[in-house]
Amino acid sequence: MNTLTTSGVQISVRTDFRSDLSEITKSSYFHNYQVQIQNTNSFPIQLKTRDWYIFDSLNEDRYVRGAGVVGEYPILKPGESFQYTSGCDLRSEIGYMKGFYTFINLLDGNLFEVVVPDFRLEYPAKLN
């Protein structure tokens, strides 16, 4: 698990290769990633947007920007956590993702960015 704290928000990411959703003979490698977000600040926050950079070792890199995460805009009071699972399809055996979330401080209305630590997306058989 990769963990990083930025601006009082701790982000932890865990990945899982999904052989049941992958088609190796067609160069389709599907990965789930589970993200836990914890607010360690003394004020409530709300996630507004996500920005992802996806590196796929044999293909073009992708940049994805979107509102919320998995259709939600979680509000986290001090000490609260939110967890979600999403997925990414690569065309090669090895890649990684990194990015950031934009949050709003619900007390003063200021926006701030929280870095998501880099996390690898690897086909397990490639590592043997």
C-alpha positions in Angstrom: 0.0 0.0 0.0 1.2 3.5 -0.9 0.4 6.3 1.5 1.0 10.0 1.4 -0.3 13.0 3.4 -0.7 16.4 1.8 -2.4 19.5 3.3 -3.7 17.4 6.2 -5.4 14.7 4.0 -3.9 11.2 4.0 -4.3 9.1 0.8 -3.6 5.4 0.8 -3.8 3.3 -2.3 -3.8 -0.5 -2.8 -4.0 -2.3 -6.2 -5.2 -5.6 -7.4 -4.7 -7.2 -10.8 -8.0 -8.6 -12.1 -7.4 -11.7 -14.2 -11.2 -12.3 -14.5 -11.6 -8.9 -16.3 -8.3 -9.1 -18.3 -7.8 -10.6 -21.7 -4.1 -11.2 -21.9 -4.2 -12.5 -25.5 -5.7 -9.2 -26.5 -3.3 -7.1 -24.5 -6.0 -6.0 -22.0 -4.7 -5.9 -18.4 -7.4 -4.7 -15.9 -6.5 -3.5 -12.4 -8.6 -2.3 -9.5 -7.3 0.3 -7.2 -8.7 1.0 -3.7 -8.3 4.5 -2.3 -8.8 5.5 1.3 -9.0 9.2 2.1 -8.7 10.4 5.7 -9.1 14.0 6.8 -6.6 14.8 9.5 -7.4 18.5 9.5 -9.4 20.4 12.1 -12.0 21.5 9.6 -14.5 19.7 7.3 -13.6 19.1 3.6 -15.3 18.0 0.4 -13.7 16.3 -2.6 -14.6 18.2 -5.8 -12.4 16.8 -8.7 -9.8 14.2 -9.5 -6.9 14.4 -12.0 -5.1 11.3 -13.1 -2.0 10.7 -15.1 -1.9 7.1 -16.4 1.4 5.7 -17.7 1.0 2.6 -19.9 4.5 1.3 -20.8 3.8 0.4 -24.4 1.1 2.9 -25.2 0.3 6.6 -25.1 0.0 8.1 -21.6 -3.5 9.3 -20.6 -4.7 12.2 -18.6 -8.1 12.0 -17.0 -9.9 14.8 -15.2 -13.4 14.4 -13.7 -15.8 15.5 -11.1 -15.9 13.6 -7.8 -15.0 10.0 -7.5 -17.2 7.0 -8.5 -20.1 9.5 -8.8 -19.7 10.9 -5.3 -18.4 14.1 -3.7 -17.6 12.9 -0.2 -17.7 15.3 2.7 -15.2 14.4 5.5 -15.4 15.9 9.0 -12.2 16.0 11.0 -11.0 12.4 11.6 -13.4 10.9 9.1 -12.4 8.6 6.2 -13.9 7.7 2.8 -13.0 4.6 0.8 -13.7 3.7 -2.8 -12.7 1.2 -5.5 -12.3 1.9 -9.2 -10.4 0.4 -12.1 -8.0 1.0 -14.9 -7.4 -0.9 -18.1 -3.9 -1.0 -19.6 -2.7 -2.3 -22.9 0.7 -3.4 -21.6 1.9 -5.5 -18.6 3.3 -2.6 -16.6 2.1 0.9 -15.8 1.4 3.3 -13.0 -1.0 6.0 -12.0 -0.5 9.2 -10.1 -2.5 12.4 -9.7 -4.3 14.7 -7.3 -7.7 15.5 -5.8 -9.1 19.0 -5.4 -10.9 19.6 -2.1 -12.7 22.6 -0.7 -12.3 23.7 2.9 -16.0 23.9 4.0 -15.2 26.5 6.7 -13.5 29.2 4.5 -14.4 28.0 0.9 -10.7 27.8 -0.2 -9.8 25.1 -2.7 -6.6 23.0 -2.2 -4.9 20.1 -3.9 -4.0 16.7 -2.3 -1.4 14.5 -4.0 -2.2 10.9 -4.7 1.0 8.8 -4.3 2.2 7.0 -7.4 1.0 3.4 -7.6 2.1 0.6 -9.9 -0.2 -1.4 -12.1 1.6 -4.7 -12.9 0.6 -8.0 -14.4 1.9 -10.5 -11.8 3.3 -13.0 -14.2 5.6 -10.3 -15.6 7.3 -10.0 -12.3 8.3 -13.7 -12.2 
